[in-house]
Amino acid sequence: MTVFTPLQSALGGALIGLAAVLLMALIGRVAGMTGIIAGLLPGGGDQGRQGRGWRAAFLLGAVAAPALMLALGAPVPFDSPVPRPLLVLGGLMVGIGVTYGGGCTSGHGVCGNARLSPRSLVATLIFMLTAFATVYVIRHVIGGF
């Protein structure tokens, strides 16, 4: 069972929103993690020092924040009851989904909905309904994890 943490969740959401607003205001880019990562890969978006620099800095911050929390003594749980091969399979399925969906949950769910994009609203509803159905089937139909 997941622990209910309203204060930490609200703070985390506010920080994600602030990062998305700052990225849009300062660089004019959407904070979609899939697009940010794709832009670092060869042939994956606006190449060059400027395009790659902000992307690398954004991802470095996403990795450094939990590391800093660990260094400060805050618990950051990384355990999962799901076996690694299934995590890899799930990651591949998400990668395929974001390719067909034209973006990821952060791009559509945070940035697209904030811009009142109908496409992002539909994508987010599909993400959420799929997540609900997956959790229900895994927990109540096949009885796993």
N, C-alpha and C positions, 0 to 999 in steps of 0.2 A: 504494500500500500504506500502511496506517495504521501509525504508529510505536507500538510497545508501551511504554506508560508506566504501570507498575503503581503506583508511589508516588503520582504525581499523580492517577491514577484513584481510588485508595483514599482519598486526601485529599479529592478532590472528592465522592465518595460519602458520606464522613463528614460533610462540610459540608451536603450536601443533606439527609441524615438529621437532622442537628442542627436545620436550619431547619424541617423538617417537625415535629419533636418540639416545638420552641419555639412554633410557630404553634398547634399543637393544645393545648399546655399553657397558653399565655397567653391565647389568644383562643377556643379551642375550635373551630377551623376546620381543614379538610383542605387541605394544600398542593397542590391541583390547579391547574395554571396556567390551564387552560381556564376553570374556574369563577371563578378570581380575575379574569381578564380580562373574562369575561362580566358579573361583578358591577360593573364600572366602566362598562359600557354602559347606556344608558337602558333600563329595564325588565328588567335582567338580574340580579336577585337582591336581597339586602338593601340597599336604598337608604338614603341618609342619610349624614351626615358620618362616623359611626363605621365603617360598612360600607365606605365608599369610601376612607377614610383609610388603613386598614391594607392594603387592596388596592394602592393607589397606592404606598405605601412598599415593599411586597414587590416589586412590579414595578420600581420605581426601583432597588432593591438588585440585582435580577437583571441590570439594564442597567449599573449603575455598577461592578459587580465586574470585568467584563472591561475596562471603560474604565480602572479603577484599575491593573489588571495591565499594560495597555499603557503607562500613564503611568510605571510603575515599571520599564519596559524588558523585561518578560517577553513573549515571543512569543505572540500569540493569533492563530492562523491563521483567516482568514475566507474563504479561497478555496474554490471549488467547481468541479469540472469539468462540472457539470450546467448547461445553459443556463437563464437566468432564467425564461423562460416555463414550462419544466418544473418549476422550483421552485415557481412560483405555482400551477400545476396540482396539484402534490403537497400544497401547503398547503391548498388547497381540499378535496382528497380527505380529508386528515386532519381538517379541520374538520367535514366531513360524518360521518366515522367516529366522532369523539368525541361528536357529537350522538346518534347511534344507540347508541353504546356506553355512554352515561351517564357519561362522564368520559374523562380523558386518561391517558397513560402515567404521569405523575407522581402523579395522584390515585389510580389503581388500583395501579400498579406499586410506588410507594413507600409511600403511606399505607394503601391498602386491604389490601395483602398483610401489612403490619405489624400490622393489626388482625384478621388471619386471616379476611378476607371471602371466602367462596367465589365471589361474583360477580367480585371483583377478581382472584382467581386465574385464573378462566376468561378474563377480559378480557386479562390479561397474557399468558397462553399464546397467545391469538389474535393479540395485537400481535406477539409474538416470532416465531411461526410465519409470519405474513404478512411480516415483515421478512426472515426467512431466505429465504423463497420469492422475494421481490422481488429481493433481491441476487443470488440464484442465477440467476434468469431474465435479469436485466439483464447480468450479467457473463459467464454461460456459454451462454445460449441465443441472445440477440440481440447479444451482444458489445459492449455499450456501456459507457461511463464506467468 
